[in-house]
Amino acid sequence: PWLNSFIKHINVRLYARRFCLDLYGSKNVLLRQNISRTSRGLIRYIVLSAVAFTTDAAAKTASPKHGNYHRGETGSMNFEPNDPRLRSHECLKNAAGLSVDSTSAVLSQTVYAVTKIEKEYVDLVNVLIVLMEYQLQVLGHTAEEERIGDLIVQTRHEINKVKQRKEDLRLLFSSVEKLADATAEVAFAAGAEYASTSAGERLYSAQKEVRRVQTESAKVEQRLHEAQARSVEMLSQHEEQRQAESETTEQEFPSVED
């Protein structure tokens, strides 16, 4: 628009000067060729003015009706003080949407940590069950029995550390659940219904995933309890049998004093 205005201003001065020279400053006053040249200039001026007016009108039509914002040289949106998007209601909705995004990120990371620690716990418990079953198979072999016993003690220590981490993450997830629930309520109250619904769906998916991995941990713990009971029973029987064999040996081979 500013370029068109500049062209229009220059054209007006040039064509007015040329018109005056053609009419009064030339020796061939009012000759057909001078009049034709002036007419062509006036027609050209009219055409350029029409183009400038059309460009101006197109620019105004492309801009918003209320003229509350416009695009800068880089194409970004520039807000003005009376922009409706700066009203308190709109700002609250935007802030609620941002809080939902942040809470969703915290929720996702917490679920990932819970899933990872539960898987690690399940793997360790499965290793312990295998070691306990192998220990029952090597009863009577003192060296191998001691080696397996050391591995069992070490594995139990690792399981205790993982269980402590599990408890910490369980408390963290409980807090994140409350945070996500509160964020969804705030978003709904602020008018961001879509963000509120999205937060609720993400919370439900997270709870479902956590329950799934916790169920797997509960199943493997049940297997561990069964393996422990079987191990205690077998070790007791083995100990009784060894004592009986020892007593039998003492009866068959009395001591030197006797």
C-alpha positions in Angstrom: 0.0 0.0 0.0 2.7 2.5 0.8 4.4 1.8 -2.5 1.2 2.3 -4.4 0.6 5.6 -2.6 4.1 6.7 -3.6 3.6 5.8 -7.2 0.2 7.5 -7.3 1.8 10.7 -5.8 4.6 10.7 -8.4 2.3 10.0 -11.3 0.0 12.9 -10.3 2.8 15.4 -10.3 4.3 14.1 -13.6 1.1 13.9 -15.5 -0.1 17.3 -14.3 3.2 18.9 -15.3 3.1 17.1 -18.6 -0.5 18.2 -19.2 0.4 21.9 -18.5 3.5 21.8 -20.8 1.5 20.2 -23.5 -1.2 22.8 -23.4 0.7 26.0 -22.7 4.5 25.5 -23.0 4.6 23.8 -26.4 4.7 25.6 -29.8 2.2 23.1 -31.2 -0.6 23.9 -28.8 -3.6 21.6 -28.8 -2.1 19.5 -31.6 -3.6 16.1 -32.0 -0.4 14.3 -31.1 0.0 16.3 -27.8 -3.5 15.7 -26.9 -3.2 12.0 -27.6 0.0 11.9 -25.5 -1.7 13.6 -22.6 -4.8 11.4 -23.0 -2.6 8.3 -22.8 -1.0 9.7 -19.7 -4.3 10.4 -18.0 -5.5 6.9 -18.9 -2.4 5.4 -17.5 -2.8 7.4 -14.3 -6.4 6.2 -14.0 -5.3 2.5 -14.5 -2.6 2.8 -11.9 -4.9 4.4 -9.5 -7.5 1.6 -10.0 -4.8 -1.0 -9.4 -3.7 0.8 -6.2 -7.3 1.0 -5.0 -7.9 -2.7 -5.7 -4.7 -3.7 -3.8 -5.7 -1.5 -0.9 -9.1 -3.0 -0.8 -7.8 -6.6 -1.0 -5.4 -5.9 1.9 -8.2 -4.6 4.1 -10.4 -7.5 3.2 -7.7 -10.0 4.2 -7.3 -8.4 7.6 -9.6 -9.3 10.4 -12.9 -7.5 10.6 -12.2 -5.9 14.0 -8.6 -5.1 13.2 -7.3 -6.5 16.4 -4.1 -8.1 15.1 -2.0 -8.2 11.9 0.9 -10.1 10.5 4.4 -8.7 10.8 7.2 -8.8 8.3 8.1 -12.4 9.5 4.5 -13.6 9.1 4.0 -14.0 12.9 0.8 -12.8 14.6 1.1 -9.5 16.4 -1.4 -9.0 19.2 -2.9 -5.6 19.9 -4.3 -4.5 23.3 -7.9 -4.9 22.3 -7.4 -8.4 20.9 -10.3 -10.7 22.1 -7.8 -13.5 22.7 -6.3 -11.5 25.5 -9.5 -11.5 27.5 -9.4 -13.2 30.9 -11.6 -16.1 29.8 -9.3 -16.9 26.9 -6.2 -16.6 29.0 -7.6 -19.0 31.6 -8.4 -21.5 28.9 -4.9 -21.3 27.4 -3.4 -21.6 30.9 -5.6 -24.6 31.7 -4.5 -26.3 28.4 -0.8 -25.7 29.2 -1.3 -27.2 32.7 -2.9 -30.3 31.2 0.0 -30.7 28.9 2.5 -30.4 31.8 0.6 -32.8 34.0 0.3 -35.3 31.2 4.1 -35.2 30.8 4.6 -35.9 34.6 2.0 -38.7 34.4 3.7 -40.3 31.4 7.1 -40.2 33.0 5.8 -41.6 36.3 4.0 -44.5 34.5 7.2 -45.3 32.6 9.2 -45.4 35.9 6.6 -47.6 37.6 6.4 -50.0 34.6 10.2 -50.3 34.5 10.6 -51.0 38.2 7.8 -53.5 38.2 9.4 -55.4 35.4 12.8 -55.4 37.2 11.1 -56.7 40.3 9.4 -59.5 38.3 12.7 -60.5 36.7 14.5 -60.7 40.1 11.8 -62.7 41.7 11.8 -65.2 38.8 15.6 -65.5 39.2 15.1 -66.2 42.9 12.5 -68.9 42.3 14.9 -70.6 39.8 17.7 -70.5 42.4 15.5 -71.9 45.1 14.3 -74.8 42.9 17.9 -75.5 41.9 19.0 -75.5 45.5 16.5 -78.3 46.2 18.1 -80.4 43.5 21.7 -80.1 44.8 20.8 -81.0 48.4 23.6 -83.1 49.8 26.3 -81.5 47.7 27.8 -79.2 50.2 29.9 -77.0 47.9 27.2 -76.4 45.3 24.6 -75.9 48.0 26.7 -73.2 49.6 27.3 -71.4 46.3 23.6 -71.4 45.5 22.9 -70.2 49.0 25.2 -67.2 48.5 23.4 -66.3 45.2 20.0 -66.6 46.9 21.1 -64.1 49.7 22.5 -61.7 47.1 19.3 -61.9 45.0 17.1 -61.3 48.1 19.2 -58.2 48.8 18.6 -56.8 45.3 14.8 -57.6 45.6 14.6 -55.6 48.9 16.2 -52.6 47.2 13.8 -52.8 44.3 10.8 -53.2 46.7 11.8 -49.9 48.4 12.0 -48.2 45.1 8.6 -49.7 44.2 7.1 -48.2 47.3 8.5 -44.8 46.6 7.1 -44.8 43.1 3.7 -46.1 44.4 3.5 -43.0 46.6 4.6 -40.8 43.7 2.0 -42.2 41.4 -0.7 -41.7 44.0 0.2 -38.0 44.2 0.3 -37.7 40.4 -3.2 -39.2 40.2 -4.5 -36.4 42.5 -2.7 -33.8 40.4 -4.1 -35.1 37.1 -7.6 -35.3 38.6 -7.4 -31.7 39.9 -6.0 -30.4 36.6 -8.9 -32.0 34.7 -11.3 -30.3 37.1 -9.6 -26.9 36.7 -9.6 -27.2 32.9 -13.3 -28.0 32.9 -14.1 -25.1 35.1 -12.0 -22.8 32.9 -14.0 -23.8 29.9 -11.4 -26.0 28.3 -13.6 -29.1 28.0 -11.5 -30.8 25.4 -8.4 -30.5 27.5 -10.3 -31.7 30.6 -11.6 -34.8 28.7 -8.1 -35.5 27.4 -6.6 -35.3 30.9 -9.2 -37.8 32.2 -8.5 -40.2 29.4 -4.8 -40.1 29.9 -5.3 -40.7 33.7 -7.5 -43.7 33.0 -5.0 -45.2 30.6 -2.2 -44.6 33.1 -4.1 -46.3 35.9 -4.9 -49.2 33.7 -1.3 -49.7 32.7 -0.1 -49.5 36.4 -2.7 -52.0 37.5 -1.6 -54.4 34.8 2.1 -54.4 35.8 1.1 -54.6 39.5 -1.0 -57.6 38.8 2.0 -59.3 37.2 4.1 -58.5 40.2 1.4 -60.0 42.5 1.3 -63.2 40.5 5.0 -63.7 40.6 5.0 -62.9 44.4 2.4 -65.7 44.8 4.7 -68.1 42.9 7.6 -67.0 45.2 5.5 -67.8 48.3 4.7 -71.2 47.0 8.4 -71.9 46.1 9.4 -70.7 49.6 6.9 -73.1 51.3 8.1 -75.9 49.1 11.7 -75.1 49.8 11.1 -75.0 53.6 9.4 -78.3 53.5 12.1 -80.0 51.4 14.9 -78.5 53.6 13.1 -79.8 56.7 12.7 -83.3 55.3 16.4 -83.3 54.2 17.5 -82.1 57.7 15.4 -84.8 59.4 16.8 -87.4 57.0 20.3 -86.4 57.7 19.8 -86.4 61.5 18.3 -89.9 61.2 21.3 -91.1 59.2 23.6 -89.6 61.7 21.9 -91.4 64.6 22.0 -94.6 62.7 25.7 -94.2 62.1 26.3 -93.5 65.7 24.4 -96.7 66.7 26.3 -98.9 64.2 29.7 -97.4 65.1 29.8 -96.5 68.8 32.4 -94.0 70.0 35.9 -95.1 71.3 34.9 -94.2 74.9 31.9 -96.6 74.8 
